[in-house]
Amino acid sequence: MFFWRNRDKPPLESIRDELKKKSKGAPAVKLPLTGRERNLLENIKNETAKHNLNNVTRTKAYLDFYIRYPDIQWAFLGHMVSRNGGYNMTDLKGEFLTRLLSKKERKSFFSFLERGNWLIFQDVYPQFLLYEESLRRGKPLFYMLSYLKVSTFMETIWNHFWKNHDRYIHCIAMVINEQSYLEKRVVQNPVYQKEVLNKFEFILQDVLSFNHILFPYGDGGLKGQTLHQFESLHERILLGKKLYSVLFKNKDFHKQALEWAKLHPHTGSRKDYWPHLFNNVNEGTPGIAYPLRLKSCRLRKGARRFYSPNLENAWKNVSQPEAELGDWFDDWRVADYLVDDMEMMDGEIRDEYCKTLERLEIAALAKKTINF
């Protein structure tokens, strides 16, 4: 149990004070690095690049880190959300969307998902490795975050976590950081606005399972949350807080979800969590139409499973350009999101997800390619 002394401010108030100073725009003073520090940063960059090949390698790296350092709760939250990113990617080569979207549209959608997934990892994982090295040396090394192009907001958060060890504040701060980091680089990027977000707004919200974040557990159980306004930074941060509530505030569920994740390595295929409905091998015959196979999230008698490929069979690895420069942090009031103001949430999502699958099957069966 960690306590702060009476003469010290509570962690959240102290964080606000420090962020207020930073938001006034005073330039940070960078001291010259020693040779040992430069070597450390180079090793961190190399290790990050090694794991940042594709959605599967990233997702595994998050879980491996969480198993080593369970106090870093975002690592497990990031792992579970990144699994969903992989499902969305392979859906684009799966049974339904190959009928509903053109090859060009599916490629644009993948590019959007992959860029966001890559950007988050290259921002987060160096922070994790610097924390790991800080533990090894027994002293905080977070002054080096700026050399890794990590927001000054996170330097404040890591230093306070080192002192106060508030896991909730740290995890939600990472949610804020990553969603804010993506805002201009991906969500407001004119190319993705034109080719993905504006174009696919209807099907993203009403047809695809893109807006469902699923947390599998046990034998086919699902919990999670649904995002209804992806383009809203505020709504994405609130979603992160809700997902935290589902994943961590119920200790029994957290244990079940973690056990499931350990037992089911991420492949990108939805077969990972529902092998009764999905298979990573296409069981169909090309050119033959099939009647409706799905009823209440079960296959009708004799029906074949839906095709959901592994990521490695769906998409090749992509070489990404360097992340765009710039620090998103400019307003200390973002710290208001750090208040723990959500009760434990059940997160039951199975029925909602089943209805989405049924709509998707009907749309794909009709073969009515959506024209934009």
C-alpha positions in Angstrom: 0.0 0.0 0.0 1.4 3.4 -1.0 0.6 6.6 1.0 1.6 10.2 0.5 2.8 12.2 3.4 0.4 14.9 4.8 2.6 17.7 3.6 2.5 16.3 0.0 -0.4 16.9 -2.3 -2.5 14.0 -3.5 -1.2 12.5 -6.8 -3.9 13.9 -9.0 -3.5 17.4 -7.7 0.2 17.3 -8.0 -0.1 16.1 -11.6 -2.4 19.0 -12.4 0.0 21.5 -10.9 2.9 20.1 -13.0 0.9 20.0 -16.2 -0.2 23.6 -15.6 3.4 24.6 -15.6 4.1 22.6 -18.8 1.0 23.9 -20.6 2.4 27.5 -20.3 4.9 26.5 -22.9 8.2 26.8 -21.1 10.7 24.9 -23.2 12.1 21.8 -21.7 15.9 21.8 -21.0 17.6 18.9 -22.6 21.0 17.9 -21.1 23.6 16.2 -23.3 23.3 12.4 -23.1 26.1 10.1 -21.9 27.4 7.3 -24.1 25.6 4.8 -21.9 22.3 6.7 -22.3 22.7 6.9 -26.1 23.3 3.2 -26.2 20.2 2.5 -24.1 18.0 4.6 -26.4 19.4 2.8 -29.5 18.7 -0.6 -27.9 15.1 0.5 -27.0 14.5 1.7 -30.6 15.9 -1.6 -32.0 13.9 -3.7 -29.6 10.7 -1.8 -30.4 11.2 -2.2 -34.2 11.7 -5.9 -33.7 8.2 -6.3 -32.2 6.5 -3.7 -34.4 6.3 -5.9 -37.6 2.6 -6.5 -37.6 -0.5 -6.7 -35.4 0.3 -10.2 -34.1 3.8 -9.4 -33.0 2.7 -6.2 -31.3 -0.2 -7.8 -29.5 2.0 -10.6 -28.2 4.6 -8.1 -26.9 2.0 -6.2 -24.9 0.9 -9.4 -23.1 4.4 -10.6 -22.5 5.2 -7.3 -20.9 2.1 -7.4 -18.7 2.9 -10.8 -17.5 6.4 -9.5 -16.4 5.0 -6.3 -15.0 1.3 -6.6 -14.0 1.3 -3.1 -12.4 1.4 -1.7 -15.9 -2.3 -2.3 -16.6 -2.4 -0.6 -19.9 -0.2 -3.4 -21.3 -3.0 -5.9 -20.8 -5.7 -3.4 -21.9 -3.6 -2.6 -25.0 -3.2 -6.3 -25.7 -6.9 -6.9 -25.6 -7.8 -3.9 -27.7 -5.0 -4.7 -30.2 -6.5 -8.2 -30.6 -9.6 -6.5 -31.9 -7.6 -4.4 -34.3 -6.3 -7.7 -35.7 -9.8 -9.1 -36.1 -10.8 -5.9 -38.0 -7.8 -6.3 -40.3 -8.5 -10.0 -41.1 -12.3 -9.3 -41.5 -11.2 -7.3 -44.6 -10.1 -10.6 -46.2 -12.8 -12.7 -44.6 -16.0 -14.0 -45.9 -18.3 -11.0 -45.5 -16.3 -7.9 -46.5 -14.8 -9.4 -49.6 -18.4 -9.3 -50.9 -19.3 -5.9 -49.6 -16.2 -3.8 -50.3 -14.0 -3.4 -53.3 -10.3 -4.5 -53.2 -9.2 -0.8 -53.1 -11.6 0.1 -50.3 -10.4 -2.9 -48.2 -6.8 -1.9 -48.8 -7.5 1.7 -47.7 -9.3 0.4 -44.6 -6.3 -1.9 -43.7 -3.9 1.0 -44.2 -5.9 3.0 -41.7 -6.0 0.3 -39.1 -2.3 -0.7 -39.6 -1.0 2.8 -39.3 -2.8 3.4 -36.0 -1.7 0.1 -34.6 1.9 0.7 -35.6 1.9 4.3 -34.3 0.6 3.3 -30.9 3.2 0.6 -30.5 6.1 2.7 -31.5 5.0 5.3 -28.9 4.1 2.9 -26.1 6.7 0.2 -26.2 9.7 2.5 -25.7 8.0 3.8 -22.6 7.7 0.3 -21.3 11.3 -0.6 -22.0 12.5 2.6 -20.3 10.4 1.7 -17.2 12.0 -1.8 -17.3 15.5 -0.3 -17.3 14.5 2.1 -14.5 13.6 -0.8 -12.4 16.9 -2.5 -13.2 18.9 0.5 -12.1 16.6 1.4 -9.2 16.1 5.0 -10.4 13.7 6.8 -12.8 15.0 7.4 -16.3 12.0 9.1 -17.6 13.9 12.3 -18.5 14.9 10.4 -21.6 11.3 10.0 -22.8 11.7 13.3 -24.8 14.6 11.8 -26.8 12.1 9.0 -27.8 9.6 11.7 -28.9 7.2 10.8 -26.2 4.8 13.5 -25.0 5.9 15.6 -22.0 2.5 14.6 -20.5 3.8 11.1 -20.1 7.0 12.2 -18.5 4.9 13.7 -15.8 2.8 10.6 -15.5 5.7 8.1 -15.3 7.5 10.2 -12.7 4.3 10.3 -10.5 3.7 6.6 -11.0 7.3 5.9 -9.9 6.5 7.8 -6.7 2.9 7.0 -5.9 2.2 3.8 -7.9 -1.3 4.7 -8.7 -2.1 2.1 -11.4 -5.5 3.5 -12.4 -4.1 7.0 -13.0 -1.2 5.6 -15.0 -3.4 3.4 -17.2 -6.0 6.1 -18.0 -3.2 8.6 -18.6 -1.8 6.1 -21.2 -5.3 5.9 -22.8 -5.4 9.7 -23.0 -1.9 9.8 -24.4 -2.4 7.2 -27.1 -5.8 8.5 -28.3 -4.5 12.1 -28.4 -1.4 10.9 -30.2 -3.5 9.3 -32.9 -5.9 12.3 -33.2 -4.0 14.4 -35.8 -1.8 11.6 -37.1 -4.6 9.3 -38.1 -8.1 10.4 -37.2 -7.7 13.9 -38.6 -5.4 12.9 -41.4 -7.0 14.2 -44.6 -6.2 11.0 -46.5 -7.9 8.7 -44.0 -10.7 11.2 -43.6 -11.5 11.0 -47.3 -10.8 7.3 -48.0 -11.9 5.7 -44.8 -13.8 7.7 -42.1 -16.2 9.7 -44.3 -16.5 6.9 -46.8 -17.3 4.1 -44.4 -19.1 6.1 -41.7 -22.4 4.2 -42.2 -21.1 0.7 -42.4 -18.6 1.3 -39.6 -21.4 2.1 -37.2 -24.3 0.1 -38.5 -23.0 -3.0 -40.3 -19.5 -3.9 -39.3 -18.2 -5.2 -35.9 -15.5 -2.5 -36.2 -17.1 -0.5 -33.3 -17.3 -3.5 -30.9 -14.3 -4.1 -28.6 -14.6 -7.7 -27.5 -12.9 -9.3 -24.4 -13.2 -13.1 -24.7 -13.1 -15.2 -21.6 -13.9 -18.7 -20.5 -15.5 -21.0 -23.0 -17.0 -18.6 -25.6 -17.9 -15.8 -23.2 -17.6 -12.2 -24.4 -17.6 -8.9 -22.6 -16.7 -5.5 -23.9 -18.0 -2.1 -25.0 -19.2 -0.5 -28.2 -17.9 2.8 -29.6 -20.5 4.9 -31.4 -18.4 8.0 -32.3 -15.0 7.0 -33.4 -14.1 10.4 -34.7 -14.6 12.0 -31.2 -11.4 12.0 -29.1 -13.6 12.6 -26.0 -15.7 9.5 -26.8 -12.6 7.3 -27.4 -11.0 8.3 -24.1 -14.3 7.6 -22.3 -14.4 4.2 -24.0 -10.9 3.5 -22.6 -12.2 4.3 -19.1 -15.2 2.0 -19.6 -13.0 -0.8 -21.0 -10.7 -0.4 -17.9 -13.8 -0.7 -15.7 -14.8 -3.9 -17.4 -11.3 -5.4 -17.5 -9.9 -4.5 -14.1 -12.6 -3.6 -11.6 -14.1 -7.1 -11.6 -11.2 -9.2 -10.2 -12.8 -12.5 -11.2 -13.4 -11.4 -14.8 -9.9 -10.0 -15.0 -8.5 -13.3 -14.0 -10.6 -15.2 -16.5 -9.7 -12.8 -19.4 -6.0 -13.0 -18.6 -6.1 -16.8 -18.4 -7.9 -16.9 -21.8 -5.3 -14.6 -23.3 -2.5 -16.8 -22.1 -4.2 -20.0 -23.4 -5.1 -18.5 -26.8 -2.2 -16.9 -28.7 -3.4 -14.1 -30.9 -3.6 -15.1 -34.6 -5.9 -12.3 -35.9 -8.6 -14.9 -36.8 -11.9 -14.7 -35.0 -11.5 -18.5 -34.6 -9.4 -17.7 -31.6 -12.5 -17.0 -29.5 -15.4 -18.6 -31.4 -14.2 -21.7 -33.3 -17.8 -22.9 -33.4 -18.6 -20.1 -35.9 -15.3 -19.2 -37.5 -12.5 -21.1 -39.2 -9.2 -19.9 -40.5 -9.6 -22.3 -43.4 -12.2 -21.5 -46.0 -14.7 -24.3 -45.9 -16.8 -23.0 -48.9 -16.7 -23.8 -52.6 -15.9 -20.7 -54.8 -18.9 -19.5 -56.8 -21.5 -21.4 -54.8 -24.1 -19.3 -52.9 -25.1 -20.4 -49.4 -28.4 -19.8 -47.5 -28.4 -18.0 -44.2 -26.3 -20.0 -41.8 -26.5 -18.0 -38.6 -29.3 -18.1 -36.0 -28.8 -16.6 -32.5 -25.1 -16.9 -32.8 -25.2 -20.6 -33.7 -24.8 -22.3 -37.0 -27.9 -23.9 -38.5 -27.7 -27.7 -38.8 -25.2 -28.7 -41.4 -24.0 -25.2 -42.1 -20.3 -24.5 -42.7 -18.3 -22.0 -40.6 -17.5 -18.5 -41.7 -14.0 -17.8 -43.1 -11.8 -15.7 -40.8 -8.1 -16.0 -41.9 -5.0 -15.6 -39.7 -3.4 -12.3 -40.1 -0.2 -13.8 -41.7 -2.4 -15.2 -44.5 -4.4 -12.1 -45.0 -1.9 -9.2 -45.1 1.8 -8.9 -45.7 4.0 -6.8 -43.3 4.0 -3.1 -44.1 7.0 -0.8 -43.9 5.7 2.4 -42.2 7.1 5.9 -42.6 8.4 7.6 -39.5 5.8 9.0 -37.1 4.8 12.6 -37.6 6.6 15.0 -35.2 4.9 17.1 -32.6 3.6 16.9 -29.0 -0.2 16.8 -28.7 -0.1 18.1 -25.1 -1.1 21.8 -24.7 -3.9 21.8 -22.1 -3.5 20.7 -18.4 -7.3 20.2 -18.1 -6.9 16.8 -19.9 -6.0 15.6 -16.4 -9.7 15.8 -15.5 -10.1 12.4 -17.3 -7.9 10.9 -14.6 -10.6 11.1 -12.0 -11.8 7.6 -11.2 -15.5 8.3 -11.7 -16.8 5.0 -13.2 -18.3 2.1 -11.3 -17.6 -1.5 -12.1 -19.3 -2.3 -15.4 -20.7 -5.7 -16.5 -19.7 -5.2 -20.1 -22.1 -7.9 -21.5 -21.9 -7.6 -25.3 -22.6 -11.0 -26.7 -26.2 -10.4 -27.8 -25.3 -7.0 -29.4 -22.4 -8.6 -31.3 -24.6 -11.5 -32.4 -27.0 -9.1 -34.0 -24.2 -7.3 -35.8 -23.0 -10.7 -37.2 -26.5 -11.4 -38.4 -26.8 -8.1 -40.2 -23.4 -8.6 -41.8 -24.3 -12.1 -43.1 -27.6 -10.8 -44.6 -25.8 -7.9 -46.3 -23.0 -10.2 -47.6 -25.5 -12.8 -48.8 -27.4 -10.1 -50.7 -24.1 -9.3 -52.4 -25.2 -5.7 -52.6 -21.8 -4.0 -52.9 -22.2 -0.7 -51.0 -21.6 2.2 -53.4 -20.2 5.4 -52.0 
